[in-house]
């Protein structure tokens, strides 16, 4: 994938947000610590989405190579590794990778990396997961990443996008009224039909699999499974 200026700009914003502004808040959100009502709905939604996406992977991943693209504090990577996978867990934010390394149980096959999810140096994979890591990019950049990863994926790719619905747009508008500490990085909604068309054009021969939407308070995300051709 050739990195566009917009992709680099949004990626830089995410890196700055997590490393300089929200590392502690994100560490708290992804733990069992008490959080505000707003964050509690986000936590519940993320937990449900993670469970859904995990259910789409084989129970036994022994010998399989899995990429957790935008791994955050590492919850998904840990669960995949517990199923026997060799996991590469990458995130643009070094602070989140530090948290993930500290939390991960010993003995699991997880290669924690700070870097870009679409970097070809990461190699090829049997399964790719990108949970809520592409929702901060414009549709054309999102699809470019999916194409890049699809060219190096033997099995399935599962990613989430922010569905462009009236309810989500209202929630995003209301979110700007909350204290900055309660805000997430900018989310860029996309229409599902458009996204499917763009992916089909970018990955000829790809097949769409399961999909599921999770809405919990201020969390709305849609998971989509794609099998590259």
Rosetta blueprint (number, residue, H / E / L):
1 X L
2 X L
3 X L
4 X L
5 X H
6 X H
7 X H
8 X H
9 X H
10 X H
11 X H
12 X H
13 X H
14 X H
15 X H
16 X H
17 X H
18 X H
19 X H
20 X H
21 X H
22 X L
23 X H
24 X H
25 X H
26 X H
27 X H
28 X H
29 X H
30 X L
31 X L
32 X L
33 X L
34 X L
35 X L
36 X L
37 X H
38 X H
39 X H
40 X H
41 X H
42 X H
43 X H
44 X H
45 X H
46 X H
47 X H
48 X H
49 X H
50 X H
51 X H
52 X H
53 X H
54 X H
55 X H
56 X L
57 X L
58 X L
59 X L
60 X L
61 X L
62 X L
63 X L
64 X L
65 X E
66 X E
67 X E
68 X E
69 X E
70 X L
71 X L
72 X L
73 X L
74 X L
75 X H
76 X H
77 X H
78 X H
79 X H
80 X H
81 X H
82 X H
83 X L
84 X L
85 X L
86 X E
87 X E
88 X E
89 X E
90 X E
91 X E
92 X L
93 X L
94 X H
95 X H
96 X H
97 X H
98 X H
99 X H
100 X H
101 X H
102 X H
103 X H
104 X L
105 X L
106 X L
107 X L
108 X L
109 X L
110 X E
111 X E
112 X E
113 X E
114 X E
115 X L
116 X L
117 X L
118 X L
119 X L
120 X H
121 X H
122 X H
123 X L
124 X L
125 X E
126 X E
127 X E
128 X E
129 X E
130 X E
131 X L
132 X L
133 X L
134 X L
135 X L
136 X L
137 X L
138 X L
139 X H
140 X H
141 X H
142 X H
143 X H
144 X H
145 X H
146 X H
147 X H
148 X H
149 X H
150 X H
151 X L
152 X L
153 X E
154 X E
155 X E
156 X E
157 X E
158 X E
159 X E
160 X E
161 X E
162 X L
163 X E
164 X L
165 X L
166 X H
167 X H
168 X H
169 X H
170 X H
171 X H
172 X H
173 X H
174 X H
175 X H
176 X L
177 X L
178 X L
179 X L
180 X H
181 X H
182 X H
183 X L
184 X L
185 X L
186 X L
187 X L
188 X L
189 X L
190 X E
191 X L
192 X H
193 X H
194 X H
195 X H
196 X H
197 X H
198 X H
199 X H
200 X H
201 X H
202 X H
203 X L
204 X L
205 X L
206 X L
207 X E
208 X E
209 X E
210 X E
211 X E
212 X E
213 X E
214 X E
215 X E
216 X E
217 X L
218 X L
219 X E
220 X E
221 X E
222 X E
223 X E
224 X E
225 X E
226 X E
227 X E
228 X L
229 X L
